[in-house]
Amino acid sequence: MQVKVDQSKCQGHNRCYAIAPELFDVDDLGNAFEIGDGVVSPQLVEKARLAVANCPEYAISIVED
């Protein structure tokens, strides 16, 4: 499983970062991006799903393996 942030949709609310700082970071403008290649470890699956559900712009998606 991987998380992906669509940079064209992100408005910088940073809910994903607040929920899962292990998976997301923010740039100098406050827009989120996935850390590394976005791979989600089994212990962070729930946090990844919460981040997707809490994004007001639907900018985060999950890619299942």
C-alpha positions as CSV (number, residue, x, y, z in Angstrom):
1,M,0.0,0.0,0.0
2,Q,1.1,3.5,-0.8
3,V,-0.2,7.0,-0.2
4,K,-0.1,9.7,-2.8
5,V,-0.8,13.4,-2.5
6,D,-2.1,15.2,-5.6
7,Q,-0.2,18.5,-5.4
8,S,-2.8,20.2,-7.7
9,K,-5.5,19.6,-5.1
10,C,-3.7,20.2,-1.8
11,Q,-4.6,23.5,-0.2
12,G,-2.4,23.2,2.9
13,H,-4.8,22.3,5.6
14,N,-2.2,19.7,6.8
15,R,-4.8,17.4,8.4
16,C,-2.8,14.4,6.9
17,Y,0.4,15.7,8.6
18,A,-1.4,16.1,11.9
19,I,-2.8,12.6,11.7
20,A,0.2,10.7,10.3
21,P,3.5,12.7,10.5
22,E,5.2,9.3,9.8
23,L,3.7,9.3,6.3
24,F,3.4,13.0,5.3
25,D,5.4,16.2,5.5
26,V,4.8,19.8,4.4
27,D,6.8,22.1,2.1
28,D,7.7,25.7,2.7
29,L,4.2,26.8,1.4
30,G,2.4,24.4,3.7
31,N,1.4,21.9,1.1
32,A,1.6,18.2,2.0
33,F,3.6,15.5,0.3
34,E,4.2,11.9,1.0
35,I,7.4,10.9,2.7
36,G,9.8,8.9,0.5
37,D,7.9,6.6,-1.9
38,G,4.7,6.7,0.1
39,V,4.9,3.1,1.2
40,V,2.7,2.5,4.3
41,S,3.9,-0.1,6.8
42,P,1.3,-2.4,8.3
43,Q,1.2,-0.5,11.6
44,L,0.4,2.7,9.8
45,V,-2.5,1.5,7.6
46,E,-5.2,2.9,9.9
47,K,-3.5,6.3,10.0
48,A,-3.2,6.3,6.2
49,R,-6.9,5.6,5.9
50,L,-7.8,8.4,8.4
51,A,-5.6,10.9,6.5
52,V,-7.5,10.1,3.3
53,A,-10.9,10.4,5.0
54,N,-9.9,13.7,6.6
55,C,-8.6,15.5,3.6
56,P,-11.1,18.3,2.7
57,E,-9.8,18.5,-1.0
58,Y,-9.6,14.7,-1.5
59,A,-6.0,15.2,-2.5
60,I,-4.8,11.9,-0.9
61,S,-5.2,8.6,-2.5
62,I,-4.2,5.0,-1.5
63,V,-2.7,2.7,-4.1
64,E,-3.1,-0.9,-3.1
65,D,-0.4,-3.4,-4.0
